[in-house]
Amino acid sequence: MATENVRPIIGVFDSGVGGLTVLRELLLEVPGADYLYFGDTARLPYGSKSAATVAKYACSAVRYLEQLGAEMVVIACNTACALAYPEIERCVNVPVMGVIRPGAESAAKASHTKKVVVIATEGTVGSHAYSTALSEWKVSAQEKACPLFVPLVEEGWTDHPITEQVAHVYLDELTRSGSSADVLLLGCTHYPLLKELLRRVVPPQMAIVDSAESTARSVAVKMQRLTASVTAPHIRFFATDSIEKFRRTGTKFLSREIGEVALVNMEP
Amino acid sequence: MATENVRPIIGVFDSGVGGLTVLRELLLEVPGADYLYFGDTARLPYGSKSAATVAKYACSAVRYLEQLGAEMVVIACNTACALAYPEIERCVNVPVMGVIRPGAESAAKASHTKKVVVIATEGTVGSHAYSTALSEWKVSAQEKACPLFVPLVEEGWTDHPITEQVAHVYLDELTRSGSSADVLLLGCTHYPLLKELLRRVVPPQMAIVDSAESTARSVAVKMQRLTASVTAPHIRFFATDSIEKFRRTGTKFLSREIGEVALVNMEP
């Protein structure tokens, strides 16, 4: 069991509050660590931006986490992992863990037909990062951008009939009528909030794999000695725009109250 | 009629491609000018950002247009006008025209009941900028944020049954069952693309006023000598992120092909 003076600090980075779904899973899987969470809310969303822009923004954020003492950085942002993982790894001296490899590995293990449907933002889908990762396990991927899911989640319509209709428009063709895919991989941090709704939309025999959970389990494997703790993790939050909005909207992603949030200015 | 050597240059600024609906109206109303259009696509959307962040971004963009020779700047971005108009006016030496006052004036003139429903982004609604402007004409405003309209337009669902349902969820309470409002004011540059759909959603006696059209007419009044021209306006486009995406998505907002787009880096 970890003692107070050896608690490592894990940095978690996302373009906004979505990565709090990854932090939520980390708090369950690795309660023996302390956490720094950085949401680049002034520059979100990354999903519609170019690889060069995403790399620049993500590197400045993870360097900030390293300077604050993070001994490992989890890139909770699927888009940043998809478009700029090698650049992010190069720009810091601490280990970096992304969400794509753990998500792809879990999906590959869950699939018997070796066919997976991946849903994500436009940027992630355009990069084919999940498809590339899944091919290592000889699994083929059908990737589908679902650009309305993030705004629907942010509107709070996580259980709304309109969201269910949108999900049918996006997914029916890929999951029904003769498709042999047996896993739906949630490749965006916002999508865990739609898991129950998606369960009703896709066929019952289709497994739903969440990259946030898979990532937390991978971090737990790396840090086995930290999976139990006598004291609660200490968490510090940083955002680049409105801290009130971060607290207000972040609560539903983290499933708990968010305390103090520090405002960070990333530009001169 | 303007001759070639006296054609003034009008700068048009928006957070993205939405302001091309304002440029489209300007090309109809003021064809005797040349245009510079700046879309701050790397930092969009402004609608969910704080006033301080929006002011900083908008000022850097309008200064850029001034340096390129703009003799007047039109702030096509409702959110920037709502949150940072005084700051933007102060940071350049050329006249600045926003979209909120012209939109409010047209709506006030169109309303017999002196009650207007304003739809806009969260940031614009939260600022109550339209409400403040309308109160000068003794018109009361009911303001409603419609955060899903922008992503629905960007998804291309401008005539989709799901978009029509979303519009009913947002608007029915405000426009039906005893409401005496007789004007719907479109307070976001993306909304003109939903005008036909909204026409079906709101009661037939309700007028729809579009800030983009109203703004172009206000610019035309200021520049009367330029409302006719023998040659087509010269237009240069600038964007802070993916120029391909700007061209692809911008076409439907401008209703014509977009030529060369220059990539601008606004950060060091």
Boltz contact constraints between the chains, C-beta under 6 A:
constraints:
  - contact:
      token1: [A, 42]
      token2: [B, 53]
      max_distance: 6.0
  - contact:
      token1: [A, 49]
      token2: [B, 241]
      max_distance: 6.0
  - contact:
      token1: [A, 50]
      token2: [B, 241]
      max_distance: 6.0
  - contact:
      token1: [A, 50]
      token2: [B, 242]
      max_distance: 6.0
  - contact:
      token1: [A, 53]
      token2: [B, 42]
      max_distance: 6.0
  - contact:
      token1: [A, 53]
      token2: [B, 241]
      max_distance: 6.0
  - contact:
      token1: [A, 147]
      token2: [B, 155]
      max_distance: 6.0
  - contact:
      token1: [A, 148]
      token2: [B, 151]
      max_distance: 6.0
  - contact:
      token1: [A, 148]
      token2: [B, 155]
      max_distance: 6.0
  - contact:
      token1: [A, 151]
      token2: [B, 148]
      max_distance: 6.0
  - contact:
      token1: [A, 151]
      token2: [B, 151]
      max_distance: 6.0
  - contact:
      token1: [A, 155]
      token2: [B, 147]
      max_distance: 6.0
  - contact:
      token1: [A, 155]
      token2: [B, 148]
      max_distance: 6.0
  - contact:
      token1: [A, 162]
      token2: [B, 165]
      max_distance: 6.0
  - contact:
      token1: [A, 165]
      token2: [B, 162]
      max_distance: 6.0
  - contact:
      token1: [A, 241]
      token2: [B, 49]
      max_distance: 6.0
  - contact:
      token1: [A, 241]
      token2: [B, 50]
      max_distance: 6.0
  - contact:
      token1: [A, 241]
      token2: [B, 53]
      max_distance: 6.0
  - contact:
      token1: [A, 242]
      token2: [B, 50]
      max_distance: 6.0
  - contact:
      token1: [A, 267]
      token2: [B, 267]
      max_distance: 6.0
